[in-house]
Amino acid sequence: MDADEETKKKIRANLNGWKTPQIKSCFEPIAMAQKPVEHTYLSNIIKHNMGLFNTKVKIGNNMYPSNVFTVDSINGLIDKTFLISKPTKKEKGEHNIHKTVKPLAICEYLIRLCAFSKDAVILDPFVGSGTTAVAAKILGKNYIGIDSNKEYVKIAERRLRDVERDKKENLFSDIEQRQEKFQLELQVV
Ligand SMILES: C[S@@+](CC[C@H](N)C(=O)[O-])C[C@H]1O[C@@H](n2cnc3c(N)ncnc32)[C@H](O)[C@@H]1O
């Protein structure tokens, strides 16, 4: 803006709290699409390991399939069925500066819903800070993530390393817990 510092300061003070009219995004569609099936869905999944949805995958209050998720609570009844928490700082990773990190639960849900084969490869061509890849790794699936922003790729890689570290830590604490239990059982004997 073409004005001296004093004028800018006055304008800023006068417009304190007023922003450009960008209303918060409160609706985000997720498109589910697939190639045309070969013959029936059944023959398609037998041949290509793809095409069916897993009806055992639930969300909210044991619902399948849910067409709506919400990340803001609305009321008890609706929340019980549709609420998915916003990603916490811990979930995003401490150094994650990406502006639109998806909730891990949504990515896990979508992968579990349609990735039938244990060798399935989850491809996210706009992986950002890596939530889809993190979800795939947690679920033991292969993944490929692509992003045009190198900084985001680094964040995604870091989050993926954190998953690896957490897995190892959990494994060790699991072993320690079992050892403790075993020692207790020995003492009882
Ligand atoms: C909505 S964000 C993805 C956020 C991600 N799901 C997460 O949880 O962090 C979309 C991403 O697409 C990336 N992007 C935009 N145009 C792209 C392009 N042409 N090729 C690759 N990545 C692109 C952006 O850098 C951005 O990180």
The ligand as a Gaussian input file, in Angstrom:
#p B3LYP/6-31G(d) Opt

LIG

0 1
 C       -4.259000     -30.033000       0.609000
 S       -2.512000     -30.136000       0.570000
 C       -2.273000     -31.802000       1.107000
 C       -2.254000     -31.899000       2.607000
 C       -1.978000     -33.290000       3.096000
 N       -3.103000     -34.192000       2.882000
 C       -1.608000     -33.282000       4.578000
 O       -2.348000     -33.844000       5.404000
 O       -0.587000     -32.666000       4.929000
 C       -2.157000     -30.235000      -1.154000
 C       -0.680000     -30.307000      -1.497000
 O       -0.543000     -30.369000      -2.911000
 C        0.699000     -29.795000      -3.263000
 N        0.638000     -29.472000      -4.697000
 C       -0.046000     -28.469000      -5.295000
 N        0.135000     -28.520000      -6.628000
 C        0.931000     -29.595000      -6.871000
 C        1.447000     -30.180000      -8.058000
 N        1.185000     -29.668000      -9.257000
 N        2.203000     -31.290000      -7.942000
 C        2.479000     -31.813000      -6.738000
 N        2.018000     -31.301000      -5.574000
 C        1.258000     -30.205000      -5.644000
 C        0.829000     -28.613000      -2.315000
 O        2.194000     -28.270000      -2.108000
 C        0.149000     -29.123000      -1.039000
 O        1.085000     -29.559000      -0.085000

